Amino acid sequence: MKEKTKNLLQKAFITIPVIRPKTSGSADPETIVKNIIDYALIFIGAVALVFVIYGGVLYVTSGGDAEKTTKARNTILYAILGIIVIVAAYLIVQWAAGSGAETVL
């Protein structure tokens, strides 16, 4: 009976997927820096997504007020531009890490 209760409780809860950068288990500096950049990009992307949602709420609650509508549109616009920059940065990091690019000092 105890096992059935445990299985039922496990099935009742919805698991939330966690986004994590891929790690190879090595502790070399290149991997550490890449992981830090990946985590930072994930965090910044989540913040940008929150701003898109916030802008949407502002837009819906503006009530036709031109000033509030403009503020909401600008919030959404800048958040989307931020997401575009984040995706570009992520692609550049992936390209640099995959091509074996080395820093020249």
N, C-alpha and C positions, 0 to 999 in steps of 0.2 A: 504494500500500500504506500509505503514511504517513497519508493521509486516512482510510482505513478504520479504522486503529488509533485515530486521534483521535476519530472518531465513536463507536466502540465504548466508549472510555473515558468519553466524555461521557454515553452512555446508561447506563453502569454505575453512575454516581454518582447518588444521590438528592438532589435539591435541597430544601432546607428553606425554606419560605416565610417571608418576613420581614414583620412587621406594622409599618407605618409610617403616621404621620398623613398625611393629604392635604395637600400644599403647593401653593400657587398660583404659587410662584416669586417672590412679592413680599416685600420686606423691611420692610413697615410694622410698627409696634409691635404692632398687634392680632394680626396673623398670627404674629409671633414668640412672643407670650405664649400664644396658642392652641396653637401647636406644642409649646411647653414643657409646657403642661398635658396635652396629649395624650400626649406621651412619658412624663410622670410617671405618668399613669393606666395606661398600658400596662405600665410597670415594676411598679407596685404591684399590678396585676392578676396579673402573672406570679408575684410573690412570694406572693400569696394562694393561687394555684393550687398552688404548691409546698407551702404549709402544709396544704392539703386532702390532698394526696398523703402528706405526712408524718404527718398524723393517721390516715390510712388504714393506713399501715404500723404505726403504734403500736397501732392497734386489732387488727390481724391478729396482731401479735406479743405482745399482752398476756397471752395464755395463760389467760384467765379471771380474772386478778387484778383485783379490783374497783377498786383505786386506779388502775392503769394504764388500765383501760377508761374510767374517768371522765376521766382526763387526755386520752385519745384523742378521746373524744366532745366535750369542751370545745374541743380544738384544731380539730376539724372544724367545730363550731358557730361559733366565732369567725371562722374563715377564710371560711365561707359568709356570715356577716354582713358581713365586710369586703368580699367580692365584691359584695354587694347595695349597700353604701355606694359602692363604686367605680363601679358601673353608674349609680347615681343621680347621682353627681357628673359622670360623663361626659355623661349626658343633660342635666343643667343647663348644662354648658359648651356643648354643641351648641345648646341652645335659646337661650342668651344670645348666642352668636355668630351664630346665624341670624336672630334677631329684631332685630339691630342695636342691642342694648342698649348704652347708654352709661353710664359711671360718673358719679355725681353727687357732686361735691366742693364 
